């Protein structure tokens, strides 16, 4: 997949970002998610590809579109076969309440390049390029915090770890606090946080805790492109989830450590994300008379390209925008 195709993919996340951003602060998380999903699905069918959704909105009988196994794209015989993982709106509650760090996300690869993860939980440890290879999820949080600080040549007190604010994470939060590290608690959006830890200047140095497995695959695709690292272990909530993992061909052994390459083994990886509400990594959608401005990140692993894209979309050509910083 070429650079041009990566830029085509960012069109998909841009469309979803614009659609969901119109519902910012209106208290309608389901409406925002639906708007993003419909815009993403509609735009995908304009792309010259034979795409298949491998991580999406759920099973066919539960999701009206972007369901797992759904074919997308123009689908000509000459077009490439591509696996696609999507999160049409990461942070539905963030949009509903007008809070920071909501993004629209997708990853694409050659067939078989993304793990088919069941809808369950993963225990995750995410770090950027400087700490990659220096952490181990099998070690304690204390040891990993110290390893991150050492690899970055910082005092422990000068690094920031992001953790989802959930009751299940109370022991983890207390342990990280005891190390002296700074903690940023977030209500939603651990995917956005994980990407941030691999981008200089965001002030995020690691992400710890348990979150969604599908988001873990998207995180792996992003971190692989950025030179970061994710380590993860499944945390099943019941036997049905464990059986589903086995059916999908993934491990049901919670002791097995999944690496970045286990979650995103593809060589032709593309990752794209667009900001819906402004956050650490991306600006949110900004509307003006006749159009909108969208800030996105798009990456291609094989060509080692990382681009921040600042785009203007005009809705009304009779009212051209006054483009400014």
NUMIVO-639432 format. One record per residue (C-alpha): y, x, z; residue in one letter. Coordinates in Angstrom, 2 decimals. Last residue first. Example, Ala and Ser with C-alpha at 12.3 -4.5 7.8 and 13.67 -1.06 7.14 Angstrom:
+---------+---------+---------+----+
:      yy :      xx :      zz : aa :
+---------+---------+---------+----+
:   -1.06 :   13.67 :    7.14 :  S :
:   -4.50 :   12.30 :    7.80 :  A :
+---------+---------+---------+----+
***
This chain:
+---------+---------+---------+----+
:      yy :      xx :      zz : aa :
+---------+---------+---------+----+
:   29.51 :   -3.13 :   11.75 :  X :
:   31.08 :   -5.18 :    8.99 :  X :
:   30.03 :   -7.37 :    6.08 :  X :
:   32.55 :  -10.14 :    5.39 :  X :
:   30.05 :  -12.63 :    4.10 :  X :
:   30.29 :  -14.35 :    0.71 :  X :
:   31.07 :  -18.09 :    0.96 :  X :
:   30.22 :  -19.56 :   -2.47 :  X :
:   26.87 :  -17.81 :   -2.24 :  X :
:   25.84 :  -20.06 :    0.67 :  X :
:   22.68 :  -19.04 :    2.55 :  X :
:   23.38 :  -15.32 :    2.32 :  X :
:   20.94 :  -12.97 :    4.01 :  X :
:   22.33 :   -9.76 :    5.45 :  X :
:   19.95 :   -6.95 :    6.33 :  X :
:   19.96 :   -4.04 :    8.78 :  X :
:   16.61 :   -2.32 :    8.30 :  X :
:   15.38 :    0.32 :   10.74 :  X :
:   12.89 :    2.40 :    8.81 :  X :
:    9.88 :    4.48 :    9.80 :  X :
:    7.93 :    6.26 :    7.08 :  X :
:    4.84 :    8.42 :    7.57 :  X :
:    3.57 :    7.64 :    4.04 :  X :
:    0.13 :    6.62 :    5.32 :  X :
:    1.43 :    4.94 :    8.45 :  X :
:    4.09 :    2.66 :    6.98 :  X :
:    6.77 :    1.35 :    9.31 :  X :
:    9.30 :   -1.49 :    9.35 :  X :
:   11.84 :   -2.24 :   12.06 :  X :
:   14.24 :   -5.14 :   11.67 :  X :
:   17.82 :   -6.29 :   12.32 :  X :
:   18.93 :   -9.57 :   10.75 :  X :
:   22.40 :  -10.72 :    9.74 :  X :
:   22.91 :  -14.35 :    8.83 :  X :
:   24.62 :  -16.44 :    6.15 :  X :
:   27.35 :  -18.76 :    4.91 :  X :
:   29.70 :  -18.69 :    7.88 :  X :
:   28.12 :  -16.30 :   10.37 :  X :
:   24.81 :  -16.11 :   12.20 :  X :
:   23.61 :  -13.11 :   14.17 :  X :
:   19.86 :  -12.68 :   14.53 :  X :
:   18.97 :  -10.47 :   17.48 :  X :
:   19.47 :   -6.73 :   17.64 :  X :
:   16.34 :   -4.63 :   17.95 :  X :
:   14.73 :   -2.19 :   20.38 :  X :
:   16.08 :   -2.79 :   23.88 :  X :
:   16.90 :   -6.44 :   23.21 :  X :
:   18.88 :   -8.89 :   21.09 :  X :
:   17.24 :  -12.26 :   20.41 :  X :
:   15.28 :  -12.85 :   17.21 :  X :
:   14.73 :   -9.21 :   16.26 :  X :
:   12.49 :   -8.44 :   13.31 :  X :
:    9.16 :   -6.62 :   13.34 :  X :
:    7.09 :   -4.95 :   10.62 :  X :
:    3.99 :   -2.78 :   10.73 :  X :
:    2.12 :   -1.38 :    7.73 :  X :
:   -1.19 :    0.42 :    7.99 :  X :
:   -2.92 :    2.06 :    5.07 :  X :
:   -5.24 :    4.35 :    7.06 :  X :
:   -6.76 :    1.52 :    9.09 :  X :
:   -8.47 :    2.04 :   12.46 :  X :
:   -6.08 :   -0.21 :   14.44 :  X :
:   -7.75 :   -1.21 :   17.72 :  X :
:  -10.33 :    1.56 :   17.77 :  X :
:   -7.78 :    4.03 :   16.41 :  X :
:   -5.37 :    3.35 :   19.25 :  X :
:   -8.19 :    3.74 :   21.76 :  X :
:  -10.50 :    1.18 :   23.35 :  X :
:  -11.99 :    2.23 :   26.68 :  X :
:  -15.37 :    0.62 :   27.35 :  X :
:  -15.82 :   -0.52 :   30.97 :  X :
:  -15.25 :   -4.19 :   30.10 :  X :
:  -18.38 :   -4.29 :   27.95 :  X :
:  -18.10 :   -7.26 :   25.57 :  X :
:  -17.54 :   -4.96 :   22.61 :  X :
:  -16.25 :   -6.30 :   19.31 :  X :
:  -18.28 :   -7.83 :   16.49 :  X :
:  -16.52 :  -11.20 :   16.38 :  X :
:  -19.60 :  -12.91 :   17.85 :  X :
:  -19.69 :  -10.37 :   20.69 :  X :
:  -16.05 :  -11.05 :   21.51 :  X :
:  -16.71 :  -14.80 :   21.43 :  X :
:  -19.55 :  -14.39 :   23.91 :  X :
:  -17.22 :  -12.58 :   26.34 :  X :
:  -14.59 :  -15.26 :   25.89 :  X :
:  -17.15 :  -17.97 :   26.63 :  X :
:  -18.38 :  -16.03 :   29.68 :  X :
:  -14.98 :  -16.30 :   31.38 :  X :
:  -11.61 :  -14.66 :   31.87 :  X :
:  -12.46 :  -11.46 :   29.98 :  X :
:  -10.56 :   -8.27 :   30.74 :  X :
:  -11.10 :   -5.97 :   27.77 :  X :
:  -10.08 :   -2.35 :   28.21 :  X :
:   -7.12 :   -0.58 :   26.63 :  X :
:   -5.58 :    2.75 :   25.71 :  X :
:   -2.45 :    2.76 :   23.58 :  X :
:   -0.85 :    5.86 :   22.11 :  X :
:    2.32 :    6.93 :   20.36 :  X :
:    2.71 :    8.71 :   17.02 :  X :
:    5.09 :    6.07 :   15.66 :  X :
:    2.75 :    4.61 :   13.02 :  X :
:   -0.14 :    4.59 :   15.49 :  X :
:    2.14 :    2.99 :   18.08 :  X :
:    2.95 :    0.10 :   15.76 :  X :
:   -0.64 :   -0.60 :   14.73 :  X :
:   -1.82 :   -0.28 :   18.34 :  X :
:    0.80 :   -2.77 :   19.52 :  X :
:   -0.37 :   -5.29 :   16.92 :  X :
:   -3.92 :   -4.86 :   18.20 :  X :
:   -2.77 :   -5.25 :   21.81 :  X :
:   -0.88 :   -8.43 :   20.92 :  X :
:   -4.24 :   -9.94 :   19.93 :  X :
:   -5.65 :   -8.82 :   23.32 :  X :
:   -2.99 :  -10.54 :   25.41 :  X :
:   -1.73 :   -8.87 :   28.55 :  X :
:   -2.83 :   -6.75 :   31.51 :  X :
:   -0.70 :   -3.99 :   32.96 :  X :
:    1.15 :   -0.81 :   32.12 :  X :
:    3.90 :    0.12 :   29.67 :  X :
:    5.40 :    3.59 :   29.46 :  X :
:    8.60 :    5.58 :   28.91 :  X :
:   11.31 :    2.96 :   28.31 :  X :
:   14.95 :    4.12 :   28.16 :  X :
:   15.38 :    2.78 :   24.62 :  X :
:   16.88 :    6.04 :   23.35 :  X :
:   13.82 :    7.50 :   21.75 :  X :
:   11.33 :    5.03 :   20.28 :  X :
:    7.71 :    5.19 :   21.46 :  X :
:    8.31 :    3.33 :   24.74 :  X :
:   10.17 :    0.64 :   22.79 :  X :
:    7.05 :   -0.29 :   20.82 :  X :
:    5.29 :   -1.06 :   24.09 :  X :
:    8.22 :   -3.12 :   25.35 :  X :
:    8.25 :   -5.27 :   22.22 :  X :
:    4.53 :   -5.87 :   22.61 :  X :
:    4.93 :   -6.64 :   26.34 :  X :
:    7.16 :   -9.60 :   25.49 :  X :
:    7.39 :  -11.96 :   28.44 :  X :
:    8.87 :  -12.17 :   31.96 :  X :
:    9.72 :   -8.49 :   32.16 :  X :
:    9.83 :   -6.17 :   35.17 :  X :
:   11.44 :   -2.79 :   34.54 :  X :
:   10.18 :   -0.25 :   37.04 :  X :
:   11.67 :    3.11 :   38.04 :  X :
:    9.26 :    5.73 :   39.27 :  X :
:    9.18 :    6.76 :   42.94 :  X :
:    5.38 :    6.97 :   43.07 :  X :
:    5.28 :    4.14 :   45.63 :  X :
:    6.96 :    1.81 :   43.15 :  X :
:    4.08 :    2.38 :   40.72 :  X :
:    1.57 :    1.39 :   43.42 :  X :
:    3.53 :   -1.69 :   44.45 :  X :
:    3.83 :   -2.88 :   40.87 :  X :
:    0.10 :   -2.37 :   40.27 :  X :
:   -0.81 :   -4.35 :   43.41 :  X :
:    1.53 :   -7.22 :   42.31 :  X :
:    0.25 :   -7.25 :   38.73 :  X :
:   -1.99 :  -10.31 :   38.98 :  X :
:    0.97 :  -12.32 :   40.31 :  X :
:    2.80 :  -11.71 :   36.99 :  X :
:    6.00 :   -9.87 :   36.12 :  X :
:    4.89 :   -7.97 :   33.03 :  X :
:    5.26 :   -4.25 :   33.68 :  X :
:    7.56 :   -1.71 :   32.03 :  X :
:    7.59 :    1.84 :   33.42 :  X :
:   10.83 :    3.80 :   33.56 :  X :
:   11.07 :    7.57 :   34.07 :  X :
:   13.70 :    9.45 :   36.05 :  X :
:   12.19 :    9.19 :   39.53 :  X :
:    9.05 :   10.90 :   38.27 :  X :
:   11.18 :   13.95 :   37.48 :  X :
:   11.11 :   14.72 :   33.82 :  X :
:    9.36 :   17.21 :   31.59 :  X :
:    8.13 :   14.44 :   29.25 :  X :
:    4.51 :   15.52 :   29.75 :  X :
:    5.06 :   15.82 :   33.49 :  X :
:    6.66 :   12.38 :   33.82 :  X :
:    3.90 :   10.71 :   31.83 :  X :
:    1.21 :   12.54 :   33.84 :  X :
:    2.85 :   11.53 :   37.12 :  X :
:    2.87 :    7.87 :   36.07 :  X :
:   -0.75 :    8.24 :   34.94 :  X :
:   -1.91 :    9.69 :   38.24 :  X :
:   -0.17 :    6.95 :   40.23 :  X :
:   -1.53 :    4.21 :   37.95 :  X :
:   -5.01 :    5.46 :   38.79 :  X :
:   -7.26 :    7.13 :   36.23 :  X :
:   -9.54 :    5.25 :   33.83 :  X :
:   -6.51 :    4.42 :   31.69 :  X :
:   -6.15 :    8.13 :   30.90 :  X :
:   -2.83 :    9.79 :   30.10 :  X :
:   -1.87 :   13.13 :   28.51 :  X :
:   -2.95 :   12.58 :   24.91 :  X :
:    0.22 :   10.70 :   24.02 :  X :
:    2.96 :   11.47 :   26.56 :  X :
:    5.57 :   12.81 :   24.14 :  X :
:    4.52 :   10.48 :   21.32 :  X :
:    5.16 :    7.28 :   23.30 :  X :
:    3.02 :    5.62 :   25.94 :  X :
:    0.99 :    2.44 :   26.35 :  X :
:   -1.65 :    1.63 :   28.99 :  X :
:   -3.24 :   -1.76 :   28.56 :  X :
:   -5.72 :   -4.05 :   30.37 :  X :
:   -6.62 :   -6.46 :   27.63 :  X :
:   -6.85 :  -10.22 :   27.89 :  X :
:   -8.51 :  -12.91 :   25.76 :  X :
:   -8.00 :  -14.45 :   22.35 :  X :
:  -10.67 :  -12.42 :   20.59 :  X :
:   -9.73 :   -9.22 :   18.75 :  X :
:  -10.67 :   -8.70 :   15.11 :  X :
:   -9.76 :   -5.02 :   15.07 :  X :
:   -7.42 :   -4.07 :   12.23 :  X :
:   -8.20 :   -1.81 :    9.25 :  X :
:  -11.28 :   -3.70 :    8.09 :  X :
:   -9.74 :   -4.62 :    4.74 :  X :
:   -6.68 :   -2.50 :    4.02 :  X :
:   -3.90 :   -2.98 :    6.50 :  X :
:   -1.17 :   -5.34 :    7.64 :  X :
:    0.77 :   -5.78 :   10.87 :  X :
:    3.11 :   -8.64 :   11.69 :  X :
:    5.84 :   -9.41 :   14.19 :  X :
:    8.72 :  -11.74 :   15.06 :  X :
:   10.75 :  -10.60 :   18.06 :  X :
:   12.12 :  -11.91 :   21.38 :  X :
:   13.65 :   -9.09 :   23.44 :  X :
:   16.46 :  -10.81 :   25.38 :  X :
:   16.84 :  -14.30 :   26.83 :  X :
:   18.21 :  -17.48 :   25.26 :  X :
:   15.99 :  -19.76 :   27.35 :  X :
:   13.84 :  -21.14 :   24.51 :  X :
:   14.00 :  -17.80 :   22.73 :  X :
:   12.63 :  -15.90 :   25.72 :  X :
:   10.04 :  -18.62 :   26.32 :  X :
:    8.68 :  -18.12 :   22.80 :  X :
:    8.55 :  -14.36 :   23.38 :  X :
:    6.55 :  -12.96 :   20.51 :  X :
:    7.22 :  -15.32 :   17.63 :  X :
:    5.13 :  -15.33 :   14.47 :  X :
:    2.60 :  -12.97 :   16.07 :  X :
:    0.65 :  -11.86 :   13.05 :  X :
:   -2.32 :   -9.74 :   12.06 :  X :
:   -2.98 :   -9.32 :    8.33 :  X :
:   -5.99 :   -7.96 :    6.45 :  X :
:   -5.27 :   -7.07 :    2.82 :  X :
:   -7.11 :   -7.33 :   -0.47 :  X :
:   -4.92 :   -5.86 :   -3.20 :  X :
:   -3.79 :   -7.93 :   -6.18 :  X :
:   -5.34 :   -7.73 :   -9.65 :  X :
:   -7.44 :  -10.85 :   -9.14 :  X :
:   -4.30 :  -12.79 :   -8.27 :  X :
:   -3.99 :  -14.06 :   -4.70 :  X :
:   -0.32 :  -15.17 :   -4.55 :  X :
:   -0.46 :  -14.60 :   -0.80 :  X :
:   -2.42 :  -16.09 :    2.09 :  X :
:   -6.08 :  -16.87 :    2.84 :  X :
:   -6.75 :  -18.27 :    6.34 :  X :
:   -9.51 :  -16.47 :    8.27 :  X :
:   -7.84 :  -16.83 :   11.66 :  X :
:   -5.24 :  -19.58 :   11.47 :  X :
:   -1.82 :  -18.86 :   10.04 :  X :
:   -1.37 :  -22.61 :    9.59 :  X :
:   -2.17 :  -25.94 :   11.25 :  X :
:   -3.70 :  -24.19 :   14.28 :  X :
:   -6.41 :  -25.57 :   16.58 :  X :
:   -9.11 :  -26.63 :   14.09 :  X :
:   -8.57 :  -23.45 :   12.06 :  X :
:   -8.91 :  -21.20 :   15.08 :  X :
:   -5.92 :  -19.51 :   16.64 :  X :
:   -2.31 :  -18.73 :   15.75 :  X :
:   -3.04 :  -15.43 :   14.08 :  X :
:   -5.20 :  -12.34 :   14.08 :  X :
:   -7.40 :  -11.76 :   11.03 :  X :
:   -5.21 :  -13.63 :    8.52 :  X :
:   -6.45 :  -12.81 :    5.03 :  X :
:   -4.23 :  -11.54 :    2.24 :  X :
:   -4.89 :  -11.37 :   -1.46 :  X :
:   -1.55 :   -9.92 :   -2.43 :  X :
:    1.54 :  -10.49 :   -4.55 :  X :
:    3.85 :  -11.94 :   -1.90 :  X :
:    5.44 :  -15.40 :   -2.27 :  X :
:    2.69 :  -17.00 :   -0.19 :  X :
:    3.73 :  -14.86 :    2.76 :  X :
:    7.19 :  -16.45 :    2.76 :  X :
:    5.85 :  -19.94 :    3.46 :  X :
:    3.53 :  -18.74 :    6.22 :  X :
:    6.28 :  -16.81 :    7.99 :  X :
:    8.74 :  -19.71 :    7.76 :  X :
:    6.17 :  -22.19 :    9.09 :  X :
:    5.15 :  -19.90 :   11.95 :  X :
:    8.73 :  -19.12 :   12.99 :  X :
:    9.72 :  -22.81 :   13.04 :  X :
:    6.56 :  -23.73 :   14.97 :  X :
:    7.20 :  -21.04 :   17.57 :  X :
:   10.79 :  -22.22 :   18.06 :  X :
:    9.66 :  -25.85 :   18.31 :  X :
:    7.01 :  -24.95 :   20.86 :  X :
:    9.50 :  -23.03 :   23.00 :  X :
:   12.03 :  -25.86 :   22.99 :  X :
:   14.56 :  -25.14 :   25.73 :  X :
:   17.51 :  -25.07 :   23.37 :  X :
:   18.53 :  -21.52 :   24.20 :  X :
:   17.73 :  -20.10 :   20.78 :  X :
:   16.52 :  -22.75 :   18.34 :  X :
:   18.30 :  -21.36 :   15.28 :  X :
:   16.74 :  -18.00 :   16.14 :  X :
:   13.31 :  -19.39 :   15.23 :  X :
:   14.11 :  -19.88 :   11.54 :  X :
:   16.07 :  -16.64 :   11.18 :  X :
:   13.35 :  -14.57 :   12.85 :  X :
:   10.56 :  -16.12 :   10.78 :  X :
:   12.38 :  -15.33 :    7.54 :  X :
:   13.04 :  -11.77 :    8.69 :  X :
:    9.39 :  -11.29 :    9.66 :  X :
:    8.26 :  -12.23 :    6.17 :  X :
:   10.94 :  -10.23 :    4.39 :  X :
:    9.71 :   -7.24 :    6.40 :  X :
:    6.43 :   -7.49 :    4.49 :  X :
:    8.19 :   -7.01 :    1.16 :  X :
:    9.75 :   -3.83 :    2.53 :  X :
:    6.27 :   -2.53 :    3.37 :  X :
:    5.16 :   -3.48 :   -0.15 :  X :
:    7.89 :   -1.31 :   -1.65 :  X :
:    6.76 :    1.61 :    0.50 :  X :
:    3.32 :    1.42 :   -1.07 :  X :
:    0.00 :    0.00 :    0.00 :  X :
+---------+---------+---------+----+
***
